[in-house]
Amino acid sequence: MGSKQEGTVLGHKAYFEAKLEERRSYLTERGVDHKTIAKDDVIKKIKAKIKETNVRIKAIAKIKRRTEELAKIKAERLAAPKIEKGVKGKEPKASPETGKEKKKKKKKEAETEG
């Protein structure tokens, strides 16, 4: 039972439930009492298969819910406006002045002062 599709697993469960009912009716026709039917090995095996199938159905449902949740998160991310990277609220710093630019600036300041 390696299927990961929900429909297939549900089909397996229906198959095992039909087999269980068939076995029970067969044993009751033969006149076996309920305690002996409960102890029958074939009945136990079929019940175990049904339990395995139920666990698999729950696992598939869990994966399905998680996938829907992730799709919802992804849709929200795509719908949200893009935010620029960097620090918010601060203006970009001016590039530092090189040595020649500093000298020119000092000359201009000196000329304007005096």
PATORZA-137177 format. One record per residue (C-alpha): residue in one letter; y, z, x negated. Coordinates in pm, whole numbers, padded with zeros to 5 digits, always signed. Layout:
PATORZA-137177
aYZX ...
END
This chain:
PATORZA-137177
m+00000+00000+00000 g+00254-00112-00254 s+00494-00268-00006 k+00855-00157-00002 q+00947-00331+00321 e+00990-00111+00623 g+00825-00351+00867 t+00512-00378+00657 v+00478-00003+00618 l+00526+00047+00992 g+00252-00209+01046 h+00023-00010+00817 k+00097+00305+01011 a+00016+00138+01342 y-00307+00005+01193 f-00417+00350+01072 e-00325+00513+01403 a-00534+00255+01588 k-00826+00319+01351 l-00791+00693+01406 e-00796+00656+01782 e-01092+00419+01759 r-01287+00666+01545 r-01207+00957+01777 s-01320+00764+02083 y-01639+00659+01903 l-01722+01019+01815 t-01645+01148+02166 e-01872+00879+02314 r-02150+01006+02093 g-02094+01356+02230 v-01946+01521+01921 d-01732+01830+01990 h-01367+01862+01881 k-01435+02095+01588 t-01678+01850+01435 i-01440+01561+01497 a-01168+01749+01308 k-01407+01796+01014 d-01520+01432+01007 d-01456+01275+00666 v-01345+00939+00803 i-01094+01111+01033 k-00959+01311+00738 k-00918+00997+00527 i-00736+00814+00804 k-00504+01112+00862 a-00430+01122+00489 k-00339+00753+00495 i-00107+00816+00790 k+00062+01100+00599 e+00108+00875+00294 t+00259+00609+00516 n+00500+00859+00672 v+00614+00968+00326 r+00668+00606+00231 i+00869+00543+00548 k+01093+00840+00468 a+01144+00713+00113 i+01238+00368+00239 a+01483+00522+00486 k+01639+00730+00209 i+01682+00423-00011 k+01830+00233+00281 r+02084+00510+00353 r+02182+00526-00015 t+02228+00150-00031 e+02452+00156+00276 e+02651+00444+00128 l+02704+00257-00199 a+02806-00058-00012 k+03063+00145+00182 i+03203+00293-00139 k+03224-00051-00296 a+03407-00191+00006 e+03657+00095-00011 r+03718+00029-00379 l+03780-00339-00317 a+04013-00264-00026 a+04219-00011-00222 p+04527-00140-00407 k+04487-00177-00779 i+04658+00084-00992 e+04797-00007-01331 k+04636+00170-01619 g+04845+00409-01819 v+05055+00715-01761 k+05235+00727-01429 g+05605+00816-01410 k+05694+00741-01771 e+05882+00438-01883 p+05735+00229-02161 k+05869+00326-02501 a+06083+00084-02696 s+05928-00043-03013 p+06044+00145-03322 e+06317-00021-03519 t+06234-00168-03856 g+06429-00089-04171 k+06658-00396-04154 e+06742-00337-03789 k+06838+00024-03864 k+07074-00086-04142 k+07239-00345-03917 k+07281-00087-03643 k+07440+00161-03885 k+07680-00107-04014 k+07791-00193-03661 e+07845+00173-03579 a+08044+00223-03898 e+08262-00082-03823 t+08334+00030-03469 e+08430+00380-03584 g+08649+00291-03865 
END
